[in-house]
Amino acid sequence: KNGLTKGYLFGVFCRYICAVVSGIVFFGAYAPSNFNAVTWSLWYNLTYLAVEAAITVAVISLPPVKKALEGLKSQI
């Protein structure tokens, strides 16, 4: 039960970690002057990934979407 949601959230968490590391290594020079690269990368990536995760969890929790995903799962 809720395996898709848990798996999705785990995937988003892993994506967040990779985005933070990438932000520190490759884009740290572009951080605003009042932030260091680590703080900027943590906050910047959290803002859009958290919103994306919340919207996606809400959509995949809708009964018609759940039913469609279960139908796809049974076909595979």
Distance bins in CASP14 RR format, pairs under 12 A and 6 or more apart:
PFRMAT RR
TARGET T0000
AUTHOR 0000-0000-0000
RMODE 2
METHOD distances of the structure
MODEL  1
1 61 0 0 0 0 0 1 0 0 0 0 0
1 66 0 0 0 0 0 1 0 0 0 0 0
1 70 0 0 0 0 0 1 0 0 0 0 0
2 8 0 0 0 0 1 0 0 0 0 0 0
2 9 0 0 0 0 1 0 0 0 0 0 0
2 10 0 0 0 0 0 1 0 0 0 0 0
2 57 0 0 0 0 1 0 0 0 0 0 0
2 60 0 0 0 0 1 0 0 0 0 0 0
2 61 0 0 0 0 1 0 0 0 0 0 0
2 66 0 0 0 0 0 1 0 0 0 0 0
3 9 0 0 0 0 1 0 0 0 0 0 0
3 10 0 0 0 0 1 0 0 0 0 0 0
3 57 0 0 0 0 0 1 0 0 0 0 0
3 60 0 0 0 0 0 1 0 0 0 0 0
3 61 0 0 0 0 0 1 0 0 0 0 0
3 66 0 0 0 0 0 1 0 0 0 0 0
3 69 0 0 0 0 0 1 0 0 0 0 0
3 70 0 0 0 0 0 1 0 0 0 0 0
3 73 0 0 0 0 0 1 0 0 0 0 0
4 10 0 0 0 0 0 1 0 0 0 0 0
4 11 0 0 0 0 0 1 0 0 0 0 0
4 56 0 0 0 0 0 1 0 0 0 0 0
4 57 0 0 0 0 1 0 0 0 0 0 0
4 59 0 0 0 0 0 1 0 0 0 0 0
4 60 1 0 0 1 0 0 0 0 0 0 0
4 61 0 0 0 0 1 0 0 0 0 0 0
4 65 0 0 0 0 1 0 0 0 0 0 0
4 66 0 0 0 0 1 0 0 0 0 0 0
4 68 0 0 0 0 0 1 0 0 0 0 0
4 69 1 0 0 1 0 0 0 0 0 0 0
4 70 0 0 0 0 1 0 0 0 0 0 0
4 72 0 0 0 0 0 1 0 0 0 0 0
4 73 0 0 0 0 1 0 0 0 0 0 0
5 11 0 0 0 0 0 1 0 0 0 0 0
5 12 0 0 0 0 0 1 0 0 0 0 0
5 53 0 0 0 0 1 0 0 0 0 0 0
5 54 0 0 0 0 0 1 0 0 0 0 0
5 56 0 0 0 0 1 0 0 0 0 0 0
5 57 1 0 1 0 0 0 0 0 0 0 0
5 58 0 0 0 0 0 1 0 0 0 0 0
5 59 0 0 0 0 0 1 0 0 0 0 0
5 60 1 0 0 1 0 0 0 0 0 0 0
5 61 1 0 0 1 0 0 0 0 0 0 0
5 62 0 0 0 0 0 1 0 0 0 0 0
5 65 0 0 0 0 0 1 0 0 0 0 0
5 66 0 0 0 0 1 0 0 0 0 0 0
5 69 0 0 0 0 0 1 0 0 0 0 0
6 12 0 0 0 0 0 1 0 0 0 0 0
6 13 0 0 0 0 0 1 0 0 0 0 0
6 57 0 0 0 0 0 1 0 0 0 0 0
6 60 0 0 0 0 0 1 0 0 0 0 0
7 13 0 0 0 0 1 0 0 0 0 0 0
7 14 0 0 0 0 1 0 0 0 0 0 0
7 15 0 0 0 0 0 1 0 0 0 0 0
7 53 0 0 0 0 0 1 0 0 0 0 0
7 56 0 0 0 0 0 1 0 0 0 0 0
7 57 0 0 0 0 0 1 0 0 0 0 0
7 60 0 0 0 0 0 1 0 0 0 0 0
8 14 0 0 0 0 0 1 0 0 0 0 0
8 15 0 0 0 0 0 1 0 0 0 0 0
8 49 0 0 0 0 0 1 0 0 0 0 0
8 52 0 0 0 0 0 1 0 0 0 0 0
8 53 1 0 0 1 0 0 0 0 0 0 0
8 54 0 0 0 0 0 1 0 0 0 0 0
8 55 0 0 0 0 0 1 0 0 0 0 0
8 56 1 0 0 1 0 0 0 0 0 0 0
8 57 1 0 0 1 0 0 0 0 0 0 0
8 58 0 0 0 0 0 1 0 0 0 0 0
8 59 0 0 0 0 0 1 0 0 0 0 0
8 60 1 0 0 1 0 0 0 0 0 0 0
8 61 0 0 0 0 0 1 0 0 0 0 0
8 69 0 0 0 0 0 1 0 0 0 0 0
9 15 0 0 0 0 0 1 0 0 0 0 0
9 16 0 0 0 0 0 1 0 0 0 0 0
9 49 0 0 0 0 0 1 0 0 0 0 0
9 50 0 0 0 0 0 1 0 0 0 0 0
9 52 0 0 0 0 0 1 0 0 0 0 0
9 53 1 0 0 1 0 0 0 0 0 0 0
9 54 0 0 0 0 0 1 0 0 0 0 0
9 56 0 0 0 0 1 0 0 0 0 0 0
9 57 1 0 0 1 0 0 0 0 0 0 0
9 60 0 0 0 0 0 1 0 0 0 0 0
9 61 0 0 0 0 0 1 0 0 0 0 0
10 16 0 0 0 0 0 1 0 0 0 0 0
10 17 0 0 0 0 0 1 0 0 0 0 0
10 53 0 0 0 0 0 1 0 0 0 0 0
11 17 0 0 0 0 1 0 0 0 0 0 0
11 18 0 0 0 0 1 0 0 0 0 0 0
11 19 0 0 0 0 0 1 0 0 0 0 0
11 49 0 0 0 0 0 1 0 0 0 0 0
11 52 0 0 0 0 0 1 0 0 0 0 0
11 53 0 0 0 0 1 0 0 0 0 0 0
11 56 0 0 0 0 0 1 0 0 0 0 0
11 57 0 0 0 0 0 1 0 0 0 0 0
12 18 0 0 0 0 0 1 0 0 0 0 0
12 19 0 0 0 0 0 1 0 0 0 0 0
12 45 0 0 0 0 0 1 0 0 0 0 0
12 46 0 0 0 0 0 1 0 0 0 0 0
12 48 0 0 0 0 0 1 0 0 0 0 0
12 49 1 0 1 0 0 0 0 0 0 0 0
12 50 0 0 0 0 1 0 0 0 0 0 0
12 51 0 0 0 0 0 1 0 0 0 0 0
12 52 1 0 0 1 0 0 0 0 0 0 0
12 53 1 0 1 0 0 0 0 0 0 0 0
12 54 0 0 0 0 1 0 0 0 0 0 0
12 55 0 0 0 0 0 1 0 0 0 0 0
12 56 0 0 0 0 1 0 0 0 0 0 0
12 57 0 0 0 0 1 0 0 0 0 0 0
13 19 0 0 0 0 0 1 0 0 0 0 0
13 20 0 0 0 0 0 1 0 0 0 0 0
13 45 0 0 0 0 0 1 0 0 0 0 0
13 46 0 0 0 0 0 1 0 0 0 0 0
13 49 0 0 0 0 1 0 0 0 0 0 0
13 50 0 0 0 0 0 1 0 0 0 0 0
13 53 0 0 0 0 1 0 0 0 0 0 0
14 20 0 0 0 0 0 1 0 0 0 0 0
14 21 0 0 0 0 0 1 0 0 0 0 0
14 49 0 0 0 0 0 1 0 0 0 0 0
14 53 0 0 0 0 0 1 0 0 0 0 0
15 21 0 0 0 0 0 1 0 0 0 0 0
15 22 0 0 0 0 0 1 0 0 0 0 0
15 45 0 0 0 0 1 0 0 0 0 0 0
15 46 0 0 0 0 0 1 0 0 0 0 0
15 48 0 0 0 0 0 1 0 0 0 0 0
15 49 1 0 0 1 0 0 0 0 0 0 0
15 50 0 0 0 0 0 1 0 0 0 0 0
15 52 0 0 0 0 1 0 0 0 0 0 0
15 53 0 0 0 0 1 0 0 0 0 0 0
15 56 0 0 0 0 0 1 0 0 0 0 0
16 22 0 0 0 0 0 1 0 0 0 0 0
16 23 0 0 0 0 0 1 0 0 0 0 0
16 41 0 0 0 0 0 1 0 0 0 0 0
16 42 0 0 0 0 1 0 0 0 0 0 0
16 43 0 0 0 0 0 1 0 0 0 0 0
16 44 0 0 0 0 0 1 0 0 0 0 0
16 45 1 0 1 0 0 0 0 0 0 0 0
16 46 1 0 0 1 0 0 0 0 0 0 0
16 47 0 0 0 0 0 1 0 0 0 0 0
16 48 0 0 0 0 1 0 0 0 0 0 0
16 49 1 0 1 0 0 0 0 0 0 0 0
16 50 0 0 0 0 1 0 0 0 0 0 0
16 52 0 0 0 0 0 1 0 0 0 0 0
16 53 0 0 0 0 1 0 0 0 0 0 0
17 23 0 0 0 0 0 1 0 0 0 0 0
17 24 0 0 0 0 0 1 0 0 0 0 0
17 41 0 0 0 0 0 1 0 0 0 0 0
17 42 0 0 0 0 0 1 0 0 0 0 0
17 45 0 0 0 0 1 0 0 0 0 0 0
17 46 0 0 0 0 0 1 0 0 0 0 0
17 49 0 0 0 0 0 1 0 0 0 0 0
18 24 0 0 0 0 0 1 0 0 0 0 0
18 25 0 0 0 0 0 1 0 0 0 0 0
18 26 0 0 0 0 0 1 0 0 0 0 0
18 41 0 0 0 0 0 1 0 0 0 0 0
18 45 0 0 0 0 1 0 0 0 0 0 0
18 49 0 0 0 0 0 1 0 0 0 0 0
19 25 0 0 0 0 0 1 0 0 0 0 0
19 26 0 0 0 0 0 1 0 0 0 0 0
19 27 0 0 0 0 1 0 0 0 0 0 0
19 41 1 0 0 1 0 0 0 0 0 0 0
19 42 0 0 0 0 1 0 0 0 0 0 0
19 43 0 0 0 0 0 1 0 0 0 0 0
19 44 0 0 0 0 1 0 0 0 0 0 0
19 45 1 0 1 0 0 0 0 0 0 0 0
19 46 0 0 0 0 1 0 0 0 0 0 0
19 47 0 0 0 0 0 1 0 0 0 0 0
19 48 0 0 0 0 1 0 0 0 0 0 0
19 49 1 0 0 1 0 0 0 0 0 0 0
19 50 0 0 0 0 0 1 0 0 0 0 0
19 52 0 0 0 0 0 1 0 0 0 0 0
20 26 0 0 0 0 0 1 0 0 0 0 0
20 27 0 0 0 0 0 1 0 0 0 0 0
20 28 0 0 0 0 0 1 0 0 0 0 0
20 37 0 0 0 0 1 0 0 0 0 0 0
20 38 0 0 0 0 1 0 0 0 0 0 0
20 39 0 0 0 0 0 1 0 0 0 0 0
20 40 0 0 0 0 1 0 0 0 0 0 0
20 41 1 0 1 0 0 0 0 0 0 0 0
20 42 1 0 1 0 0 0 0 0 0 0 0
20 43 0 0 0 0 1 0 0 0 0 0 0
20 44 0 0 0 0 1 0 0 0 0 0 0
20 45 1 0 1 0 0 0 0 0 0 0 0
20 46 0 0 0 0 1 0 0 0 0 0 0
20 49 0 0 0 0 1 0 0 0 0 0 0
21 27 0 0 0 0 0 1 0 0 0 0 0
21 28 0 0 0 0 0 1 0 0 0 0 0
21 37 0 0 0 0 0 1 0 0 0 0 0
21 38 0 0 0 0 0 1 0 0 0 0 0
21 41 1 0 0 1 0 0 0 0 0 0 0
21 42 0 0 0 0 0 1 0 0 0 0 0
21 45 0 0 0 0 1 0 0 0 0 0 0
22 28 0 0 0 0 1 0 0 0 0 0 0
22 37 0 0 0 0 0 1 0 0 0 0 0
22 41 1 0 0 1 0 0 0 0 0 0 0
22 44 0 0 0 0 0 1 0 0 0 0 0
22 45 0 0 0 0 1 0 0 0 0 0 0
23 29 0 0 0 0 1 0 0 0 0 0 0
23 30 0 0 0 0 1 0 0 0 0 0 0
23 31 0 0 0 0 1 0 0 0 0 0 0
23 35 0 0 0 0 0 1 0 0 0 0 0
23 36 0 0 0 0 0 1 0 0 0 0 0
23 37 1 0 0 1 0 0 0 0 0 0 0
23 38 0 0 0 0 1 0 0 0 0 0 0
23 39 0 0 0 0 0 1 0 0 0 0 0
23 40 0 0 0 0 1 0 0 0 0 0 0
23 41 1 0 1 0 0 0 0 0 0 0 0
23 42 0 0 0 0 1 0 0 0 0 0 0
23 43 0 0 0 0 0 1 0 0 0 0 0
23 44 1 0 0 1 0 0 0 0 0 0 0
23 45 1 0 0 1 0 0 0 0 0 0 0
24 30 0 0 0 0 0 1 0 0 0 0 0
24 31 0 0 0 0 1 0 0 0 0 0 0
24 35 0 0 0 0 0 1 0 0 0 0 0
24 36 0 0 0 0 1 0 0 0 0 0 0
24 37 1 0 1 0 0 0 0 0 0 0 0
24 38 1 0 1 0 0 0 0 0 0 0 0
24 39 0 0 0 0 1 0 0 0 0 0 0
24 40 0 0 0 0 1 0 0 0 0 0 0
24 41 1 0 1 0 0 0 0 0 0 0 0
24 42 0 0 0 0 1 0 0 0 0 0 0
24 44 0 0 0 0 0 1 0 0 0 0 0
24 45 0 0 0 0 0 1 0 0 0 0 0
25 37 0 0 0 0 1 0 0 0 0 0 0
25 38 0 0 0 0 0 1 0 0 0 0 0
25 41 0 0 0 0 1 0 0 0 0 0 0
26 37 0 0 0 0 1 0 0 0 0 0 0
26 41 0 0 0 0 1 0 0 0 0 0 0
27 35 0 0 0 0 0 1 0 0 0 0 0
27 37 1 0 0 1 0 0 0 0 0 0 0
27 38 0 0 0 0 0 1 0 0 0 0 0
27 40 0 0 0 0 1 0 0 0 0 0 0
27 41 1 0 0 1 0 0 0 0 0 0 0
27 44 0 0 0 0 1 0 0 0 0 0 0
27 45 0 0 0 0 0 1 0 0 0 0 0
28 35 0 0 0 0 1 0 0 0 0 0 0
28 36 0 0 0 0 1 0 0 0 0 0 0
28 37 1 1 0 0 0 0 0 0 0 0 0
28 38 0 0 0 0 1 0 0 0 0 0 0
28 39 0 0 0 0 0 1 0 0 0 0 0
28 40 1 0 0 1 0 0 0 0 0 0 0
28 41 1 0 0 1 0 0 0 0 0 0 0
28 42 0 0 0 0 0 1 0 0 0 0 0
28 44 0 0 0 0 0 1 0 0 0 0 0
29 35 0 0 0 0 0 1 0 0 0 0 0
29 36 0 0 0 0 0 1 0 0 0 0 0
29 37 1 0 0 1 0 0 0 0 0 0 0
29 40 0 0 0 0 0 1 0 0 0 0 0
29 41 0 0 0 0 0 1 0 0 0 0 0
30 37 0 0 0 0 1 0 0 0 0 0 0
30 40 0 0 0 0 1 0 0 0 0 0 0
30 41 0 0 0 0 0 1 0 0 0 0 0
30 44 0 0 0 0 1 0 0 0 0 0 0
31 37 1 0 1 0 0 0 0 0 0 0 0
31 38 0 0 0 0 1 0 0 0 0 0 0
31 39 1 0 0 1 0 0 0 0 0 0 0
31 40 1 1 0 0 0 0 0 0 0 0 0
31 41 1 0 0 1 0 0 0 0 0 0 0
31 42 0 0 0 0 0 1 0 0 0 0 0
31 43 0 0 0 0 1 0 0 0 0 0 0
31 44 0 0 0 0 1 0 0 0 0 0 0
32 39 0 0 0 0 1 0 0 0 0 0 0
32 40 1 0 0 1 0 0 0 0 0 0 0
32 41 0 0 0 0 0 1 0 0 0 0 0
32 43 0 0 0 0 0 1 0 0 0 0 0
32 44 0 0 0 0 1 0 0 0 0 0 0
33 40 0 0 0 0 0 1 0 0 0 0 0
34 40 0 0 0 0 1 0 0 0 0 0 0
34 43 0 0 0 0 0 1 0 0 0 0 0
35 41 0 0 0 0 1 0 0 0 0 0 0
35 42 0 0 0 0 1 0 0 0 0 0 0
35 43 1 0 0 1 0 0 0 0 0 0 0
35 44 0 0 0 0 1 0 0 0 0 0 0
36 42 0 0 0 0 0 1 0 0 0 0 0
36 43 0 0 0 0 0 1 0 0 0 0 0
37 43 0 0 0 0 0 1 0 0 0 0 0
37 44 0 0 0 0 0 1 0 0 0 0 0
38 44 0 0 0 0 0 1 0 0 0 0 0
38 45 0 0 0 0 0 1 0 0 0 0 0
39 45 0 0 0 0 0 1 0 0 0 0 0
39 46 0 0 0 0 0 1 0 0 0 0 0
40 46 0 0 0 0 0 1 0 0 0 0 0
40 47 0 0 0 0 0 1 0 0 0 0 0
41 47 0 0 0 0 0 1 0 0 0 0 0
41 49 0 0 0 0 0 1 0 0 0 0 0
42 49 0 0 0 0 0 1 0 0 0 0 0
42 50 0 0 0 0 0 1 0 0 0 0 0
43 49 0 0 0 0 0 1 0 0 0 0 0
43 50 0 0 0 0 0 1 0 0 0 0 0
44 50 0 0 0 0 0 1 0 0 0 0 0
45 51 0 0 0 0 0 1 0 0 0 0 0
45 52 0 0 0 0 0 1 0 0 0 0 0
45 53 0 0 0 0 0 1 0 0 0 0 0
46 52 0 0 0 0 0 1 0 0 0 0 0
46 53 0 0 0 0 0 1 0 0 0 0 0
46 54 0 0 0 0 0 1 0 0 0 0 0
47 53 0 0 0 0 0 1 0 0 0 0 0
47 54 0 0 0 0 0 1 0 0 0 0 0
48 54 0 0 0 0 0 1 0 0 0 0 0
48 55 0 0 0 0 0 1 0 0 0 0 0
49 55 0 0 0 0 0 1 0 0 0 0 0
49 56 0 0 0 0 0 1 0 0 0 0 0
50 56 0 0 0 0 0 1 0 0 0 0 0
50 57 0 0 0 0 0 1 0 0 0 0 0
51 57 0 0 0 0 0 1 0 0 0 0 0
51 58 0 0 0 0 0 1 0 0 0 0 0
52 58 0 0 0 0 0 1 0 0 0 0 0
52 59 0 0 0 0 0 1 0 0 0 0 0
53 59 0 0 0 0 0 1 0 0 0 0 0
53 60 0 0 0 0 0 1 0 0 0 0 0
54 60 0 0 0 0 0 1 0 0 0 0 0
54 61 0 0 0 0 0 1 0 0 0 0 0
55 61 0 0 0 0 0 1 0 0 0 0 0
55 62 0 0 0 0 0 1 0 0 0 0 0
56 62 0 0 0 0 0 1 0 0 0 0 0
56 65 0 0 0 0 0 1 0 0 0 0 0
57 65 0 0 0 0 0 1 0 0 0 0 0
57 66 0 0 0 0 0 1 0 0 0 0 0
58 65 0 0 0 0 1 0 0 0 0 0 0
58 66 0 0 0 0 0 1 0 0 0 0 0
59 65 1 0 1 0 0 0 0 0 0 0 0
59 66 0 0 0 0 0 1 0 0 0 0 0
59 68 0 0 0 0 0 1 0 0 0 0 0
59 69 0 0 0 0 0 1 0 0 0 0 0
60 66 1 0 0 1 0 0 0 0 0 0 0
60 67 0 0 0 0 0 1 0 0 0 0 0
60 68 0 0 0 0 1 0 0 0 0 0 0
60 69 1 0 0 1 0 0 0 0 0 0 0
60 70 0 0 0 0 0 1 0 0 0 0 0
61 67 0 0 0 0 0 1 0 0 0 0 0
61 69 0 0 0 0 0 1 0 0 0 0 0
62 68 0 0 0 0 1 0 0 0 0 0 0
62 69 0 0 0 0 0 1 0 0 0 0 0
63 69 0 0 0 0 0 1 0 0 0 0 0
63 70 0 0 0 0 0 1 0 0 0 0 0
64 70 0 0 0 0 0 1 0 0 0 0 0
64 71 0 0 0 0 0 1 0 0 0 0 0
65 71 0 0 0 0 0 1 0 0 0 0 0
65 72 0 0 0 0 0 1 0 0 0 0 0
66 72 0 0 0 0 0 1 0 0 0 0 0
66 73 0 0 0 0 0 1 0 0 0 0 0
67 73 0 0 0 0 0 1 0 0 0 0 0
67 74 0 0 0 0 0 1 0 0 0 0 0
68 74 0 0 0 0 0 1 0 0 0 0 0
68 75 0 0 0 0 0 1 0 0 0 0 0
69 75 0 0 0 0 0 1 0 0 0 0 0
69 76 0 0 0 0 0 1 0 0 0 0 0
70 76 0 0 0 0 0 1 0 0 0 0 0
END
